[in-house]
Amino acid sequence: MSFGFQLSTLSAENQHLLWEALRLAQEKNIVLVSAAGNSNMRASDIYPCWYGGPNGMCVANLQSETHLNMKSNWGERVDVAAYGTNICIGRDEEGVMINKGGSSLAGPMVAGLAAILLSMDVEPRMAKRLILSNVDPVASYNGQMIRGGAINPLRTVQHAIRQLASKPRGLRGNENLVRSD
């Protein structure tokens, strides 16, 4: 699921419905990746980013390996950042590439990393922990900080492989898998 907006724009009834949907998604062990937004402000009223939860990850947009995009929202509720600047989203009628940027384009990078981990039989809550514990530092600029850092997919997957290899089962959960060590 990927969407984001200011909660204050919703009616009280719709806020309640959204809150309940997010709660149920967390209860069903669904990983929720949401965009932090692109208003260069603290992401305190951006949903579902602000909701968080044990399986929720709020994503900021990186300009480079170590710096947030100047338009990206930030704050203590923003879990990680991923590259979402100058992303090719297709071609126009003349065949010219169309490039866009924003946290909505950074979010799928994190969702893809989470999907890789889930395909390895990593539990959703552990997927979030693995992603957060394997980030690279992101520079703070004028107080624009995020809780975690920039995702590092290679280190995250390597950590997951080491963690899964230490368990007495196969990568896909097959307890009857015979190892040939």
TITORPA-325135 format. One record per residue (C-alpha): x, y negated, z negated; residue number from 0; residue in three letters. Coordinates in steps of 0.001 Angstrom, whole numbers, plus 500000, padded with zeros to 6 digits. Example, Ala and Ser with C-alpha at 12.3 -4.5 7.8 and 13.67 -1.06 7.14 Angstrom:
2
TIPA:c1:c2:c3:n:res
TIPA:512300:504500:492200:0:ALA;
TIPA:513670:501060:492860:1:SER;
***
This chain:
181
TIPA:c1:c2:c3:n:res
TIPA:500000:500000:500000:0:MET;
TIPA:501404:496591:500854:1:SER;
TIPA:499751:493243:500282:2:PHE;
TIPA:500207:490150:498196:3:GLY;
TIPA:498315:486976:497329:4:PHE;
TIPA:497689:484512:494522:5:GLN;
TIPA:495349:486046:491972:6:LEU;
TIPA:493738:482684:491225:7:SER;
TIPA:492209:482725:494735:8:THR;
TIPA:489974:485686:493803:9:LEU;
TIPA:486674:485609:491958:10:SER;
TIPA:486607:487151:488481:11:ALA;
TIPA:484703:490152:489847:12:GLU;
TIPA:487255:490751:492602:13:ASN;
TIPA:490115:490300:490139:14:GLN;
TIPA:488593:493037:488001:15:HIS;
TIPA:488157:495333:491029:16:LEU;
TIPA:491769:494787:492087:17:LEU;
TIPA:493064:495351:488559:18:TRP;
TIPA:491099:498603:488355:19:GLU;
TIPA:492368:499779:491771:20:ALA;
TIPA:495975:499104:490730:21:LEU;
TIPA:495443:500901:487422:22:ARG;
TIPA:493969:503937:489188:23:LEU;
TIPA:496809:504007:491722:24:ALA;
TIPA:499329:504056:488870:25:GLN;
TIPA:497313:506755:487101:26:GLU;
TIPA:497406:508879:490289:27:LYS;
TIPA:501209:508485:490467:28:ASN;
TIPA:501158:506341:493610:29:ILE;
TIPA:504237:504187:494183:30:VAL;
TIPA:503154:500581:494764:31:LEU;
TIPA:505553:498303:496636:32:VAL;
TIPA:504489:494674:496902:33:SER;
TIPA:505891:491494:498384:34:ALA;
TIPA:506988:488742:496004:35:ALA;
TIPA:505884:486016:498417:36:GLY;
TIPA:507608:483254:500355:37:ASN;
TIPA:506873:479989:498532:38:SER;
TIPA:510221:479529:496732:39:ASN;
TIPA:508502:479722:493352:40:MET;
TIPA:508279:481974:490319:41:ARG;
TIPA:506130:484959:491247:42:ALA;
TIPA:503924:484655:488172:43:SER;
TIPA:500537:484603:489910:44:ASP;
TIPA:501314:486806:492922:45:ILE;
TIPA:499447:490116:492988:46:TYR;
TIPA:500024:492987:492916:47:PRO;
TIPA:503617:491918:492230:48:CYS;
TIPA:502748:490519:488815:49:TRP;
TIPA:500856:493687:487844:50:TYR;
TIPA:503992:495834:487918:51:GLY;
TIPA:503378:499116:486170:52:GLY;
TIPA:505462:502264:485859:53:PRO;
TIPA:505366:502933:489617:54:ASN;
TIPA:505128:499354:490875:55:GLY;
TIPA:508000:497473:492503:56:MET;
TIPA:507891:493814:493475:57:CYS;
TIPA:510269:492906:496312:58:VAL;
TIPA:512028:489640:497145:59:ALA;
TIPA:513550:488782:500525:60:ASN;
TIPA:517341:488768:500928:61:LEU;
TIPA:519049:486278:503232:62:GLN;
TIPA:522353:488166:503004:63:SER;
TIPA:523786:491041:500988:64:GLU;
TIPA:524093:488903:497862:65:THR;
TIPA:521684:485960:498205:66:HIS;
TIPA:517925:485594:498172:67:LEU;
TIPA:516292:483872:501105:68:ASN;
TIPA:515607:480236:500179:69:MET;
TIPA:511851:480773:500715:70:LYS;
TIPA:511586:483987:498696:71:SER;
TIPA:509688:483991:495433:72:ASN;
TIPA:511646:485112:492387:73:TRP;
TIPA:511308:485671:488633:74:GLY;
TIPA:511359:488258:485902:75:GLU;
TIPA:508524:490248:487516:76:ARG;
TIPA:510473:490663:490775:77:VAL;
TIPA:512141:494067:490521:78:ASP;
TIPA:514398:494249:493562:79:VAL;
TIPA:515354:492505:496776:80:ALA;
TIPA:515806:493901:500267:81:ALA;
TIPA:516797:492446:503603:82:TYR;
TIPA:513771:490851:505223:83:GLY;
TIPA:515250:487978:507228:84:THR;
TIPA:515369:487858:511034:85:ASN;
TIPA:513722:491268:511488:86:ILE;
TIPA:512730:492232:515031:87:CYS;
TIPA:509017:493047:515005:88:ILE;
TIPA:508574:493630:518725:89:GLY;
TIPA:508676:491850:522055:90:ARG;
TIPA:506448:489236:523623:91:ASP;
TIPA:504819:489490:527066:92:GLU;
TIPA:508087:488459:528780:93:GLU;
TIPA:510089:491079:526891:94:GLY;
TIPA:511779:488600:524543:95:VAL;
TIPA:512367:489952:521038:96:MET;
TIPA:510210:488456:518297:97:ILE;
TIPA:511970:488012:514949:98:ASN;
TIPA:510200:487276:511678:99:LYS;
TIPA:511194:487120:508040:100:GLY;
TIPA:509750:487253:504565:101:GLY;
TIPA:509162:489456:501579:102:SER;
TIPA:506450:491300:503534:103:SER;
TIPA:509228:492543:505812:104:LEU;
TIPA:511535:493325:502874:105:ALA;
TIPA:508854:495434:501163:106:GLY;
TIPA:508881:498233:503759:107:PRO;
TIPA:512631:498650:503213:108:MET;
TIPA:511932:499506:499575:109:VAL;
TIPA:508868:501586:500456:110:ALA;
TIPA:511015:503558:502914:111:GLY;
TIPA:513655:504196:500263:112:LEU;
TIPA:510947:505323:497831:113:ALA;
TIPA:509515:507618:500542:114:ALA;
TIPA:512925:509227:501062:115:ILE;
TIPA:513200:509866:497320:116:LEU;
TIPA:509661:511264:497125:117:LEU;
TIPA:510411:513558:500085:118:SER;
TIPA:513307:514925:498031:119:MET;
TIPA:510790:515859:495303:120:ASP;
TIPA:511744:512978:493013:121:VAL;
TIPA:508864:512034:490709:122:GLU;
TIPA:507378:508562:491426:123:PRO;
TIPA:508465:507068:488086:124:ARG;
TIPA:511951:508465:488565:125:MET;
TIPA:512033:507011:492098:126:ALA;
TIPA:511516:503542:490654:127:LYS;
TIPA:514167:504149:487979:128:ARG;
TIPA:516654:505418:490559:129:LEU;
TIPA:516101:502414:492813:130:ILE;
TIPA:516409:499937:489927:131:LEU;
TIPA:519496:501598:488440:132:SER;
TIPA:521426:501577:491728:133:ASN;
TIPA:521037:497960:492824:134:VAL;
TIPA:523797:495564:493823:135:ASP;
TIPA:524025:492138:492162:136:PRO;
TIPA:522145:489201:493676:137:VAL;
TIPA:523510:485721:493046:138:ALA;
TIPA:521374:483324:491034:139:SER;
TIPA:520773:479914:492568:140:TYR;
TIPA:519158:477102:490563:141:ASN;
TIPA:517572:479609:488191:142:GLY;
TIPA:516127:481710:491005:143:GLN;
TIPA:516784:485114:489498:144:MET;
TIPA:515192:488511:489884:145:ILE;
TIPA:515027:491310:487335:146:ARG;
TIPA:517038:493835:489339:147:GLY;
TIPA:519187:493301:492394:148:GLY;
TIPA:519542:494229:496052:149:ALA;
TIPA:518612:497813:496860:150:ILE;
TIPA:521488:500133:497713:151:ASN;
TIPA:519870:503034:499596:152:PRO;
TIPA:523041:505105:499983:153:LEU;
TIPA:523977:504978:496299:154:ARG;
TIPA:520350:505587:495289:155:THR;
TIPA:520019:508732:497435:156:VAL;
TIPA:523453:509986:496330:157:GLN;
TIPA:522404:509525:492693:158:HIS;
TIPA:519140:511373:493369:159:ALA;
TIPA:521007:514273:494997:160:ILE;
TIPA:523354:514562:492005:161:ARG;
TIPA:520410:514417:489631:162:GLN;
TIPA:518401:517022:491542:163:LEU;
TIPA:521439:519294:491950:164:ALA;
TIPA:521777:519462:488174:165:SER;
TIPA:518275:520926:487880:166:LYS;
TIPA:517819:524691:488286:167:PRO;
TIPA:515680:524428:491425:168:ARG;
TIPA:515897:523579:495112:169:GLY;
TIPA:515572:520072:496461:170:LEU;
TIPA:511962:520747:497476:171:ARG;
TIPA:510982:522246:494120:172:GLY;
TIPA:511394:525911:495091:173:ASN;
TIPA:512308:527661:491826:174:GLU;
TIPA:513043:530906:493690:175:ASN;
TIPA:515748:529340:495823:176:LEU;
TIPA:518942:531364:495530:177:VAL;
TIPA:522066:529247:495422:178:ARG;
TIPA:525187:530448:497161:179:SER;
TIPA:527717:528487:495117:180:ASP;
***
